[in-house]
Amino acid sequence: MKQHVYLLSFLLLSFVASAQTTYVVSSAADSGPNTLREAISRINSGTDAAPYTVTFSTAGPVTLTAALPAITRSCTITGFSTLTPATATGGTTIERSGSAGNFSVLSFNGTGITVYLQDLLLQGGAAGSGEGGALYVNAGGGNVTINRCLIRNSTAISGGGARVISGTLTLSDCQFANNTATNTSGSGVFGGALGINCSTFTANRCTFTGNSARFGGVLDSFATNATMANCTFTGNSATSVANCIYLNPGTAMDVIHCSFIRNLGRDMVLDLDGGSARMLNCLLLGNQNRNLFTIGQKPTTLGGNVSDNADDSRTLTDPTDKTGLRLFAGPLQQNNGGLVATCSIGDCSPAKDAGVTSSTAVTIPTTDANNKPRTGAPDAGAFEVQVPTSVSLTAGNSGTITCVNQVLTSSLSGGTSGTYVFAGPGLSTTTTSTTAIASQAGTYTVTVTSAEGCTASATTSVFADTASPGISLSVSNSGIITCSTQAVTLTAGSPTAGSSFSFTSPGGAVQTTNLLTVNTTGIYSVTATNPQNGCVSSTTATVTSSTEVPGVSLTATNGGVLVCGTQTLTLTAGSQTNGVSYSFTGTNPFTTSGNSIIVAAPGQYSVSALNPANGCFSTTSLTVSENLIPPGPVSIDKSGAIGCGPNSVTLSASATGAVSYTLLPANQSSASGQFVVTSTGSYTVIAANGTGAGCQSSGTTTVNQGVGAVAGPMSLSGQPNAANPGRLSATGTGVRFVFTGPNGYVFSAVYRSSGTYNVIANGIIAPGVYTLTVYGTEGCPPATSSITVQ
């Protein structure tokens, strides 16, 4: 035997003559000695003797940063140890680096080659626009066998997990998980897990989960003759057609003992587009859309199929088929030591023993997906119940119902999980929880249905103690915060001994006490808790405030000024608030009388008004001043005399510092000092420096009877020339006589008192107009006469 052993990168190769060549990969490196890349290169070179086998002495992972060469010759590749796809343990992992470009993890391309893969975990493939995310095989009509492999988390335009073109393809104990075909066109090959072109396709004990594509979430098949037995399909989806299997024209498939459970997407689990299918002993439950075509291209039933969808009765028409049933299945997991994950059913499931035992059309496997024997009437689907299951139920409660204890409990024996129905007074609920809330006393029934479909019931009696403790709440000062009472006390009580109390303030603060002193308004709530049963009683109290100040005024007589004739003033307090009391203070002594005081000295005086209803008060003050200096001398102007024009005279008095004037004997008062009199006589004006009896000064004046002026006609005697000047004479009444004429001529005569006089003006020498103006007394208007001298 000729053998190449890749134990460590520094060992020399050893050659053994043989009819085959085995390469032992001992390095998990991407390239270099003893690596998978080197082994593939040796195979493709044909230097060593065929057939070729690649084994691993490492579990990896072999992380690829670049695509491996496509294997062009027949070969067998087996992992380091037995792989359990259900748990992803064992075997050898080969993966594409997340930072690498697009390529398939492993690829084959040859004519008539035979490919055998075992115990390999292929993951992270990303073929981009290429085919086969994790595995691409073009065997050119040869045979491909894949055993105990896990292909997951890979993408490609078609065959997201694997793309196989061969004469035959055989899968056993394999699992395809979370692979995606990205083809979005209306043609070509799809298949989230698998895209196949082959004459014969067989899959036994395989599981497909979380795969997706536009067509065929799991499989897009161009296989002429295909069989899938003991396979599990769960969580797969298609955006257009066939959540699980898509059969193209000219293809055929037998689907035997397969489970289609909780698949997603918008279409059926099996879609025939010109292909044909036969179904026997299959289980269909919990799928998001329809399970099967009910018209047109329907699969042929060979009996023993079980479905939860009543519409399937139009397709599954064999007398041994069952549709519209209430079915349960466990989660996808390793069961009964199987290599691949399965969804279990229970001994009570309608799918138990529902399959047919014989068929002339197909061969019925004698083991299930876990390679466990099928005995008697087989169960529908990929899982065969090995150990009869049953459930028993105990029901109880956590004691007397109180306000803090309202729980029913139950315990399921046998089965993996269950759905519980709790029923009783005021209670009807279905839940997966083993507990429920009971709020009333009485008898309660608990019924459980296990995940395997088995049921059991039990009862329990519940008693109640839900008496509330009762509560009282008192508030000091009637709950009113005032200026004199700036905090109130809230006192809680309860007739139930040992009750605890909890106050909640308006801002949300919580204090555990029965006595709370507060200085903030708002609604306060208090809760009393019964120590025996946790029940509570609550009440509230509203704390308000009354802090309005009463307002106060203070006025003084004589404008608050002490003057010569007013030696005391009265200061009076007032308020719009009824019932207030007053308190006075001052810089000098004063006498109090009710709401007034009498002061005799200047200074600052204050009063406070106290509202007895809330203790609030207001304060104001007033300044008393004094003015004891008399005004200055009084001067009096008069507008004329009586009898010359108007029959009245205006007297205008003024004195420095005076604020008021009084005219005697008329006894008239004036702030401006002006008076109007209509008779002659002596008048006295008294000036005061304040209203009332202030300090005074006085002045006197006499109003006379006025004499009007009379200007008689003038006469000329003599000649008006320089040699012999003329003279003018006239008779008039007045005190002053003024002659005026050409060339600035002026002659005047003044008399001591008003009277009628004959006045002569000498020195008239120039011709022209001469005027005589006669002035009266006491401001009476003058009188005139004129003469023209030639």
C-alpha positions in Angstrom: 0.0 0.0 0.0 1.2 3.5 -0.9 0.5 6.0 1.8 1.2 9.7 2.5 1.0 10.5 6.2 0.6 14.2 7.1 1.1 14.0 10.8 3.1 17.2 11.5 4.4 19.8 9.1 8.0 19.0 9.8 7.8 15.2 9.2 9.1 13.7 5.9 6.5 11.9 3.8 6.7 8.1 3.8 5.7 6.0 0.8 4.2 2.5 1.0 3.6 0.6 -2.2 -0.1 -0.1 -2.5 -3.1 -0.1 -5.0 -4.5 3.1 -3.3 -3.3 6.3 -1.7 -4.4 7.7 1.7 -3.5 11.2 2.7 -3.7 12.0 6.4 -4.2 15.7 7.0 -2.6 16.6 10.3 -2.5 20.4 9.9 -5.5 22.7 10.2 -3.6 25.4 8.3 -5.0 26.8 5.0 -1.9 25.8 3.1 1.5 24.2 3.4 2.7 20.8 4.3 0.2 18.2 5.6 -2.8 20.4 4.8 -6.0 19.6 2.9 -4.9 22.0 0.2 -1.7 20.0 -0.4 -3.6 16.7 -0.4 -6.1 18.0 -3.0 -3.2 19.2 -5.2 -1.6 15.7 -5.0 -4.9 14.1 -5.9 -5.4 16.3 -8.9 -1.9 15.8 -10.1 -2.5 12.0 -10.4 1.1 11.4 -9.3 0.0 8.9 -6.6 -1.9 5.7 -7.2 -5.8 5.8 -7.2 -8.2 5.4 -5.6 -7.6 8.3 -3.2 -8.6 8.7 0.4 -8.2 11.8 2.6 -8.5 11.4 6.4 -7.9 13.8 9.2 -6.0 13.5 12.4 -7.4 16.9 13.5 -10.9 18.1 14.2 -9.9 21.5 12.8 -11.4 23.9 12.1 -9.7 24.2 8.8 -10.3 27.9 8.0 -10.0 28.8 4.4 -9.0 32.3 3.2 -9.0 31.3 -0.5 -10.9 28.7 -2.5 -9.5 25.1 -2.5 -8.8 23.6 -5.9 -11.8 21.7 -7.3 -11.1 18.0 -6.9 -11.1 16.4 -10.3 -10.7 12.7 -9.4 -12.7 10.1 -7.5 -11.9 10.2 -3.8 -13.1 9.6 -0.3 -12.9 12.3 2.4 -13.6 11.3 6.1 -13.4 13.4 9.2 -11.3 12.9 12.3 -14.0 11.1 14.3 -17.7 10.2 14.1 -19.8 13.4 13.6 -23.1 13.8 15.4 -24.9 16.4 13.2 -27.6 16.9 15.9 -25.1 18.4 18.3 -22.3 19.4 15.9 -19.8 17.3 17.9 -17.1 15.1 16.5 -15.9 15.0 12.9 -13.7 17.7 11.2 -14.8 21.3 10.5 -13.9 22.9 7.2 -15.0 26.5 6.9 -14.6 29.6 4.8 -13.1 32.6 6.7 -15.7 35.3 7.3 -13.3 37.9 5.8 -12.5 35.9 2.6 -14.0 36.3 -0.8 -16.8 34.2 -2.3 -16.2 30.5 -2.9 -17.6 27.1 -2.0 -16.0 25.4 0.9 -15.4 22.1 -1.0 -15.9 21.5 -4.7 -15.6 18.6 -7.1 -15.5 18.8 -10.9 -14.8 15.7 -13.0 -16.3 13.2 -15.4 -17.7 10.0 -14.1 -16.1 10.5 -10.7 -17.1 8.9 -7.4 -17.3 11.1 -4.3 -17.7 9.8 -0.8 -17.9 12.3 2.1 -18.3 11.4 5.8 -18.0 13.0 9.2 -17.5 16.5 7.8 -18.9 19.8 9.1 -18.9 22.3 6.2 -19.9 25.8 7.1 -19.8 29.5 6.2 -19.6 29.0 2.5 -20.5 31.9 0.3 -20.4 31.2 -3.4 -21.8 34.6 -4.4 -23.1 34.2 -7.9 -21.8 30.7 -8.1 -23.5 27.4 -7.0 -23.2 25.3 -3.9 -22.4 27.5 -0.9 -20.7 24.8 1.2 -20.4 22.0 -1.4 -20.3 22.0 -5.1 -20.2 18.6 -6.9 -20.3 18.0 -10.7 -19.5 14.3 -10.9 -20.2 14.1 -14.6 -22.6 11.2 -14.2 -20.7 9.6 -11.4 -22.0 8.7 -7.9 -22.0 10.9 -4.8 -22.5 9.6 -1.3 -22.7 11.9 1.8 -22.9 10.3 5.2 -22.9 11.8 8.7 -22.3 15.4 7.5 -23.5 18.8 8.8 -23.8 21.5 6.2 -24.8 24.9 7.6 -24.8 28.7 7.4 -23.9 28.9 3.7 -25.2 30.8 0.7 -25.1 30.6 -3.1 -27.2 31.6 -6.0 -28.5 28.0 -6.2 -28.0 25.1 -3.8 -27.3 27.4 -0.8 -26.0 24.4 1.2 -24.9 22.0 -1.7 -25.3 21.8 -5.4 -24.9 18.3 -6.8 -24.8 17.2 -10.5 -24.3 13.5 -10.7 -25.7 10.1 -11.7 -26.7 9.2 -8.2 -26.8 11.1 -4.9 -27.2 9.3 -1.6 -27.6 11.1 1.7 -27.8 9.4 5.1 -27.7 10.8 8.7 -27.0 14.3 7.4 -28.3 17.7 8.6 -28.7 20.9 6.6 -29.2 24.1 8.7 -29.6 27.8 7.9 -28.6 27.7 4.3 -29.9 30.2 1.7 -30.2 30.1 -2.1 -30.2 33.8 -3.3 -31.6 33.3 -6.8 -34.4 35.7 -7.3 -35.2 35.1 -10.9 -38.0 33.0 -12.3 -35.8 30.3 -13.7 -32.7 28.2 -13.0 -32.0 26.1 -9.9 -32.9 27.2 -6.4 -33.0 25.1 -3.3 -32.0 26.6 0.1 -30.3 23.4 1.3 -29.9 21.4 -1.9 -30.1 21.9 -5.6 -29.8 18.6 -7.5 -29.6 17.3 -11.0 -29.3 13.5 -11.0 -30.9 10.3 -12.2 -31.4 8.9 -8.7 -31.6 10.7 -5.3 -31.9 9.0 -2.0 -32.1 10.7 1.5 -32.5 8.6 4.6 -32.5 9.9 8.2 -31.8 13.5 7.3 -32.9 16.7 8.9 -33.4 20.1 7.2 -34.0 23.2 9.4 -33.9 27.0 8.8 -33.2 26.8 5.1 -34.7 29.3 2.6 -35.0 30.1 -1.1 -37.4 31.6 -3.5 -38.3 28.1 -4.9 -37.8 25.0 -2.7 -36.8 26.2 0.8 -35.0 22.9 1.3 -34.8 21.2 -2.1 -35.0 22.1 -5.8 -35.0 18.7 -7.5 -34.3 17.7 -11.0 -33.9 14.0 -10.0 -35.7 11.5 -12.2 -36.1 9.0 -9.4 -36.0 10.2 -5.8 -36.8 8.8 -2.3 -36.7 10.7 1.0 -37.4 8.5 4.0 -37.3 9.3 7.8 -36.5 12.9 7.1 -37.5 15.9 9.3 -38.3 19.3 7.8 -38.8 22.2 10.3 -38.4 26.0 10.2 -37.8 26.1 6.4 -39.3 28.8 4.2 -39.8 29.9 0.6 -40.6 33.4 -0.6 -42.5 32.1 -3.6 -43.1 28.4 -4.0 -42.5 25.2 -1.9 -41.4 25.9 1.7 -39.6 22.5 1.6 -39.6 20.4 -1.6 -40.0 21.7 -5.2 -40.2 19.0 -7.9 -39.5 20.1 -11.5 -41.2 18.6 -14.6 -40.2 15.0 -15.3 -39.2 14.3 -11.7 -40.6 11.8 -9.3 -40.2 11.3 -5.5 -41.5 8.9 -2.8 -41.8 10.7 0.5 -41.9 8.0 3.3 -42.1 8.5 7.0 -41.2 12.2 6.8 -42.1 14.9 9.3 -43.1 18.4 8.1 -43.3 20.5 11.2 -43.7 24.2 11.8 -42.3 25.3 8.4 -42.8 29.0 7.5 -43.3 30.9 4.3 -46.2 31.6 1.9 -46.5 28.2 0.2 -47.0 24.5 0.7 -44.3 22.2 2.1 -44.4 20.1 -1.2 -45.0 21.7 -4.6 -45.3 19.7 -7.8 -44.5 21.8 -10.9 -44.8 19.0 -13.5 -43.3 16.4 -11.1 -45.0 13.7 -9.2 -44.9 12.5 -5.6 -46.2 9.7 -3.5 -46.6 10.1 0.3 -46.7 7.3 2.9 -46.8 7.5 6.7 -45.9 11.3 6.8 -46.7 13.8 9.6 -47.7 17.4 8.8 -48.4 19.8 11.6 -48.0 23.5 12.6 -46.9 24.7 9.1 -47.6 28.4 8.4 -49.4 27.9 5.1 -51.2 25.0 3.4 -49.5 21.7 3.6 -50.4 20.2 0.2 -52.1 21.1 -3.1 -55.8 20.2 -2.8 -56.5 20.6 -6.6 -54.5 20.2 -9.7 -51.1 18.6 -9.2 -51.6 16.8 -6.0 -49.3 14.1 -4.5 -50.6 10.6 -4.4 -51.3 9.2 -1.0 -50.2 5.7 -0.1 -51.9 5.9 3.3 -50.9 6.3 6.9 -50.4 10.1 6.6 -51.5 12.4 9.5 -52.2 16.2 9.3 -53.5 18.9 11.5 -55.0 20.7 8.5 -58.6 19.7 7.6 -58.1 20.9 4.0 -55.6 18.1 3.5 -58.6 15.7 3.5 -59.0 16.5 -0.2 -55.5 15.3 -0.9 -54.9 12.6 1.7 -57.9 10.5 0.7 -56.7 7.0 1.7 -58.9 5.5 4.5 -55.9 5.3 6.7 -55.0 9.0 6.3 -56.1 11.3 9.2 -56.5 15.1 8.9 -57.7 18.0 11.0 -56.3 16.5 14.2 -54.9 18.3 17.2 -51.2 17.4 17.1 -48.2 18.1 19.2 -44.5 17.7 18.5 -41.5 18.5 20.6 -38.7 20.9 19.7 -36.0 20.0 17.3 -33.3 18.3 19.3 -31.4 15.1 19.7 -33.7 12.3 20.7 -33.1 8.7 21.6 -29.4 9.0 20.8 -30.0 9.7 17.1 -27.3 11.2 14.9 -29.6 13.9 13.6 -32.1 16.2 15.4 -35.8 15.2 15.4 -39.1 16.4 16.7 -40.6 13.9 19.1 -44.2 12.8 19.4 -45.7 11.2 22.5 -47.4 8.0 23.3 -50.7 9.9 23.4 -50.3 11.5 20.0 -52.8 10.8 17.2 -49.8 10.1 15.1 -48.8 7.2 17.3 -49.3 3.9 15.5 -51.1 5.8 12.7 -48.9 4.5 9.8 -49.6 1.6 7.5 -47.5 -1.5 8.0 -47.1 -2.6 4.4 -47.1 -1.3 0.9 -46.8 -2.9 -2.5 -45.6 0.4 -4.0 -42.6 1.3 -1.8 -40.4 -0.2 0.9 -41.3 0.9 4.4 -38.1 1.3 6.6 -38.0 -0.7 9.7 -36.2 2.0 11.7 -36.9 5.7 12.3 -34.8 8.8 11.9 -32.9 7.9 15.1 -32.2 4.5 13.6 -34.5 3.0 16.3 -36.8 0.1 15.4 -40.4 0.6 14.3 -42.5 -2.1 16.0 -46.1 -3.0 15.4 -48.0 -0.3 13.6 -45.4 2.4 12.8 -45.9 6.0 13.9 -46.5 8.6 11.3 -43.5 10.8 10.6 -39.8 10.4 11.1 -39.9 9.8 14.9 -41.0 6.5 16.4 -42.0 6.4 20.1 -39.7 4.0 21.8 -40.9 4.3 25.4 -44.6 4.6 26.1 -45.4 7.9 27.7 -48.1 8.9 30.0 -48.8 11.9 32.2 -50.1 12.3 35.7 -50.9 15.5 37.4 -51.0 16.7 41.0 -52.6 20.0 41.8 -52.3 22.0 45.0 -52.2 25.6 46.2 -49.9 27.7 48.3 -52.4 28.0 51.1 -55.3 30.2 52.0 -56.0 32.9 49.5 -54.9 36.2 50.9 -54.2 39.5 49.3 -50.6 38.4 48.7 -51.1 34.7 48.1 -53.3 33.8 45.1 -51.4 31.0 43.5 -52.5 27.6 42.3 -49.8 25.1 41.5 -49.6 21.9 39.4 -47.0 19.4 38.7 -46.7 17.3 35.5 -45.2 13.8 35.8 -44.3 12.2 32.5 -44.0 14.0 29.2 -41.6 16.8 28.4 -43.9 19.8 28.7 -47.5 20.6 28.7 -50.4 23.1 28.3 -52.4 23.7 31.4 -56.1 24.7 31.7 -57.0 26.1 35.0 -60.7 26.4 35.8 -62.6 27.5 38.8 -64.5 30.4 40.4 -63.7 33.4 38.3 -60.9 31.6 36.5 -60.6 30.1 33.1 -57.1 30.3 31.5 -54.9 28.2 29.3 -51.2 28.5 29.8 -47.9 26.7 29.6 -47.1 27.9 33.1 -47.7 25.5 36.0 -49.2 28.2 38.1 -52.3 30.4 38.0 -53.9 33.1 40.1 -56.9 32.1 42.1 -58.8 35.1 43.5 -61.8 33.4 45.0 -62.4 30.5 47.4 -63.7 27.3 45.9 -62.7 24.1 44.0 -60.4 24.5 41.0 -59.7 21.9 38.3 -56.4 21.7 36.4 -56.2 19.8 33.1 -52.9 19.3 31.4 -52.1 18.2 27.8 -48.5 17.2 27.4 -46.4 17.9 24.4 -47.0 14.3 23.4 -50.8 14.8 23.5 -51.5 13.0 26.8 -54.0 14.6 29.2 -54.6 14.4 33.0 -56.7 16.3 35.4 -56.6 17.1 39.2 -58.6 19.3 41.6 -57.7 21.4 44.6 -59.8 23.3 47.1 -58.9 26.9 48.0 -59.9 28.9 51.0 -59.8 32.6 51.4 -59.0 35.3 54.0 -59.2 38.7 52.3 -60.5 40.9 55.1 -59.2 44.4 54.9 -57.8 45.9 58.1 -59.8 49.2 58.0 -58.2 52.6 58.3 -58.8 56.0 59.8 -56.9 59.3 59.2 -57.0 62.5 61.2 -55.2 65.7 60.4 -54.3 68.5 62.8 -55.5 72.1 62.3 -58.2 70.8 60.0 -55.5 70.1 57.4 -54.8 73.8 56.8 -51.3 75.2 56.7 -51.3 78.9 57.9 -48.8 81.5 58.8 -49.0 80.5 62.4 -49.3 76.8 61.8 -46.7 76.0 59.2 -47.0 72.2 59.4 -49.8 69.8 60.1 -49.7 66.2 61.4 -51.5 63.3 59.8 -52.2 60.4 62.1 -53.3 57.0 60.7 -55.0 54.3 62.7 -56.7 50.9 62.2 -59.0 48.7 64.2 -56.8 45.7 63.2 -54.0 45.2 65.7 -50.5 45.2 64.3 -51.4 46.9 61.0 -48.5 48.7 59.3 -48.9 52.0 57.6 -47.4 53.6 54.5 -47.9 57.2 53.5 -47.5 58.4 49.9 -46.9 62.2 49.5 -48.1 64.2 46.5 -44.6 64.0 44.9 -44.6 60.2 45.2 -42.3 59.8 48.2 -43.3 56.9 50.4 -42.7 56.8 54.2 -43.5 53.8 56.5 -45.1 55.4 59.5 -48.5 56.1 61.0 -47.5 59.7 61.9 -46.6 62.1 59.2 -45.8 65.8 59.7 -46.0 67.8 56.4 -45.6 71.4 55.3 -46.7 71.0 51.7 -50.2 71.1 50.3 -51.7 68.3 48.3 -53.4 64.9 48.6 -51.8 62.4 51.0 -52.7 58.8 50.8 -52.1 56.2 53.5 -52.4 52.4 53.3 -52.9 50.1 56.2 -51.7 46.5 55.7 -53.2 43.6 57.6 -50.3 41.6 59.0 -52.3 38.4 58.8 -53.3 38.3 55.2 -51.5 41.2 53.5 -54.8 42.9 52.6 -54.9 46.7 52.6 -57.2 49.6 53.3 -56.5 53.0 52.0 -57.7 56.5 52.5 -56.6 60.0 51.6 -56.5 63.5 53.2 -56.1 66.8 51.5 -53.8 69.4 53.0 -54.6 73.0 52.0 -53.2 76.3 52.9 -54.5 79.7 54.0 -51.6 82.2 53.9 -53.2 85.2 52.4 -52.0 88.4 54.1 -54.7 90.9 55.2 -53.4 94.1 53.6 -53.2 97.3 55.6 -53.3 101.1 55.0 -52.2 104.0 57.2 -53.4 107.6 56.8 -52.6 110.8 58.7 -54.5 114.1 59.3 -53.2 117.4 57.9 -51.2 115.4 55.3 -49.0 114.1 58.0 -47.4 117.5 58.6 -47.2 119.2 62.1 -47.6 123.0 61.7 -47.9 126.0 63.9 -51.6 125.7 64.6 -51.8 121.9 64.5 -49.5 120.4 67.2 -50.9 116.8 67.0 -51.9 114.5 64.2 -54.2 111.4 64.1 -52.8 108.3 62.2 -55.6 105.8 61.3 -55.0 102.2 60.1 -57.5 100.3 57.9 -57.8 96.8 56.1 -60.2 95.2 53.7 -60.0 92.0 55.8 -62.6 91.8 58.5 -61.6 91.2 62.2 -57.9 92.1 61.9 -56.1 93.5 64.9 -53.6 96.4 64.8 -50.2 96.9 66.4 -48.4 100.3 66.2 -44.7 101.2 66.6 -43.0 104.6 66.2 -39.8 106.5 66.8 -41.6 108.8 69.2 -44.3 108.2 71.9 -47.9 108.1 70.8 -51.3 107.5 72.2 -53.3 104.6 70.9 -57.1 104.7 70.4 -58.5 101.6 68.6 -57.2 101.5 65.1 -55.7 105.1 65.5 -52.8 106.7 67.2 -52.2 110.4 68.1 -48.7 111.7 67.5 -47.1 115.0 68.5 -43.6 114.6 67.1 -42.3 114.0 63.6 -40.8 110.5 62.8 -41.5 107.0 61.3 -44.7 105.3 62.5 -45.7 101.7 61.5 -48.7 99.5 61.8 -49.1 95.7 61.5 -52.5 94.2 60.7 -52.9 90.6 62.0 -55.5 88.2 60.5 -56.6 86.1 63.5 -58.0 83.4 61.1 -54.5 82.4 59.8 -52.0 84.4 61.7 -50.8 86.2 58.6 -50.0 89.9 58.9 -49.1 93.0 56.8 -47.1 96.0 57.8 -47.0 99.6 56.4 -45.4 102.8 57.6 -45.8 106.6 57.4 -43.5 109.5 58.0 -44.8 112.5 60.0 -43.0 115.7 59.2 -43.3 119.3 60.7 -43.3 122.8 59.2 -43.1 125.6 62.0 -41.5 128.4 59.9 -44.0 131.1 58.8 -44.0 132.1 55.1 -42.0 135.1 53.9 -43.5 138.7 53.6 -46.7 138.9 51.6 -46.7 141.1 48.5 -50.0 142.1 46.8 -50.4 143.2 43.2 -53.7 144.7 42.0 -55.0 145.0 38.5 -56.4 148.6 38.9 -59.2 150.5 40.6 -63.0 150.3 40.8 -64.9 152.3 38.3 -62.6 152.5 35.3 -63.8 149.9 32.9 -64.4 146.6 34.7 -66.2 146.9 38.0 -63.7 144.4 39.7 -60.0 144.3 40.7 -57.8 141.2 40.8 -55.5 141.0 43.8 -52.4 138.7 43.4 -50.7 137.8 46.7 -47.4 135.8 47.0 -45.2 134.8 49.9 -42.2 132.4 50.1 -43.2 129.1 51.6 -46.9 129.7 51.5 -49.2 126.9 50.5 -52.5 128.7 51.1 -53.9 132.2 51.2 -56.9 133.9 52.9 -58.4 137.3 52.0 -59.9 139.4 54.7 -62.4 140.7 55.4 -63.9 138.8 52.5 -62.7 135.5 54.2 -61.9 134.0 50.8 -59.3 131.1 50.5 -57.0 130.5 47.6 -54.1 128.1 47.0 -52.7 130.3 44.2 -53.1 133.7 46.1 -55.4 135.3 43.6 -58.6 137.1 44.6 -61.2 139.2 42.8 -62.8 142.1 44.6 -65.6 144.4 43.4 -65.6 147.2 46.0 -63.1 149.7 47.3 -61.5 149.5 50.7 -58.6 148.0 52.6 -57.8 144.3 52.1 -55.5 142.0 54.1 -54.1 138.7 52.7 -52.9 136.0 55.2 -50.4 133.5 53.8 -50.1 130.1 55.6 -47.4 127.3 55.2 -50.0 124.5 55.6 -53.7 123.7 55.4 -55.7 124.5 58.5 -54.0 126.4 61.2 -50.5 126.7 59.8 -47.8 129.3 60.4 -48.9 132.7 58.9 -47.7 136.0 57.4 -49.9 138.9 56.2 -50.0 141.9 53.9 -52.4 144.8 53.3 -53.5 146.8 50.2 -56.2 149.4 49.4 -58.5 149.3 46.4 -59.5 152.9 45.4 -62.3 154.3 43.3 -60.8 155.2 39.9 -61.3 158.7 38.1 -61.7 158.6 34.4 -59.8 161.1 32.1 -61.5 163.8 29.9 -59.7 165.7 27.1 -61.6 168.8 25.9 -61.1 170.5 22.5 -57.9 172.6 22.0 -57.7 176.2 20.7 -54.8 178.1 19.1 -53.9 181.7 19.8 -51.1 183.5 18.1 -49.2 182.6 14.9 -47.2 179.4 14.8 -43.8 180.8 13.8 -40.6 181.3 15.5 -40.8 185.0 15.7 -44.2 185.0 17.4 -44.9 181.5 18.7 -48.5 180.5 19.3 -50.0 178.6 22.2 -52.6 175.9 22.6 -55.2 175.8 25.4 -57.7 173.1 26.5 -59.8 172.2 29.5 -59.7 168.5 30.7 -60.2 166.2 33.7 -57.3 164.1 35.0 -53.9 164.3 36.8 -51.5 164.5 33.9 -51.8 166.4 30.6 -49.4 165.7 27.7 -49.3 167.8 24.4 -47.4 166.3 21.4 -46.8 167.6 17.9 -44.6 168.0 14.9 -40.8 168.0 15.2 -40.9 166.2 18.5 -42.9 168.8 20.3 -43.9 167.7 23.9 -45.4 169.7 26.7 -46.8 168.1 29.9 -48.5 169.3 33.1 -48.9 167.1 36.2 -51.3 167.8 39.2 -51.4 166.3 42.6 -54.9 165.0 42.4 -57.4 164.4 39.7 -59.5 167.4 38.8 -60.7 169.6 35.9 -58.0 172.0 34.8 -57.4 174.6 32.0 -54.0 173.8 30.6 -52.0 176.0 28.2 -49.1 174.8 26.0 -46.7 177.4 24.7 -44.2 177.4 21.9 -46.3 176.3 18.9 -44.2 177.3 15.9 -44.6 174.5 13.4 -47.8 173.6 11.5 -49.2 170.1 11.8 -51.4 167.9 14.0 -51.1 168.4 17.7 -52.6 165.9 20.2 -53.6 166.3 23.9 -53.5 163.0 26.1 -55.1 163.2 29.5 -54.4 160.5 32.1 -56.8 159.6 35.0 -56.1 157.9 38.3 -55.9 154.2 39.5 -55.1 152.9 36.0 -58.2 154.4 34.3 -57.7 154.6 30.5 -56.5 158.0 29.1 -58.5 160.4 26.9 -57.2 162.4 23.8 -58.1 165.3 21.5 -56.4 166.7 18.4 -56.0 170.0 16.4 -54.4 170.8 13.1 -52.3 174.0 13.0 -52.0 175.6 9.5 
